[in-house]
Amino acid sequence: MPLPKRRHSKTRGRKRRTHYTLGAPSRSVCPQCREPKLPHRVCPHCGYYKGREIITVEGA
């Protein structure tokens, strides 16, 4: 397996890693309450998933 003949500088490695950022999570709209939620998860506002109530959420 080939190995580098010379060590790469810190700057060169950091330049390569500038795009390693974490993006914002995508959001979808809950069909029950129209609040934004993460896709494929139970809505934290109303407790519904795929048209069924999964958890009971006490209203404030």
Secondary structure as a PSIPRED ss2 file (coil, helix, strand):
# PSIPRED VFORMAT (PSIPRED V4.0)

   1 M C   1.000  0.000  0.000
   2 P C   1.000  0.000  0.000
   3 L C   1.000  0.000  0.000
   4 P C   1.000  0.000  0.000
   5 K C   1.000  0.000  0.000
   6 R C   1.000  0.000  0.000
   7 R C   1.000  0.000  0.000
   8 H C   1.000  0.000  0.000
   9 S C   1.000  0.000  0.000
  10 K H   0.000  1.000  0.000
  11 T H   0.000  1.000  0.000
  12 R H   0.000  1.000  0.000
  13 G H   0.000  1.000  0.000
  14 R H   0.000  1.000  0.000
  15 K H   0.000  1.000  0.000
  16 R H   0.000  1.000  0.000
  17 R H   0.000  1.000  0.000
  18 T H   0.000  1.000  0.000
  19 H H   0.000  1.000  0.000
  20 Y C   1.000  0.000  0.000
  21 T C   1.000  0.000  0.000
  22 L C   1.000  0.000  0.000
  23 G C   1.000  0.000  0.000
  24 A C   1.000  0.000  0.000
  25 P C   1.000  0.000  0.000
  26 S C   1.000  0.000  0.000
  27 R C   1.000  0.000  0.000
  28 S E   0.000  0.000  1.000
  29 V E   0.000  0.000  1.000
  30 C C   1.000  0.000  0.000
  31 P C   1.000  0.000  0.000
  32 Q C   1.000  0.000  0.000
  33 C C   1.000  0.000  0.000
  34 R C   1.000  0.000  0.000
  35 E C   1.000  0.000  0.000
  36 P E   0.000  0.000  1.000
  37 K E   0.000  0.000  1.000
  38 L C   1.000  0.000  0.000
  39 P C   1.000  0.000  0.000
  40 H C   1.000  0.000  0.000
  41 R C   1.000  0.000  0.000
  42 V C   1.000  0.000  0.000
  43 C C   1.000  0.000  0.000
  44 P C   1.000  0.000  0.000
  45 H C   1.000  0.000  0.000
  46 C C   1.000  0.000  0.000
  47 G C   1.000  0.000  0.000
  48 Y E   0.000  0.000  1.000
  49 Y E   0.000  0.000  1.000
  50 K C   1.000  0.000  0.000
  51 G C   1.000  0.000  0.000
  52 R E   0.000  0.000  1.000
  53 E E   0.000  0.000  1.000
  54 I C   1.000  0.000  0.000
  55 I C   1.000  0.000  0.000
  56 T C   1.000  0.000  0.000
  57 V C   1.000  0.000  0.000
  58 E C   1.000  0.000  0.000
  59 G C   1.000  0.000  0.000
  60 A C   1.000  0.000  0.000
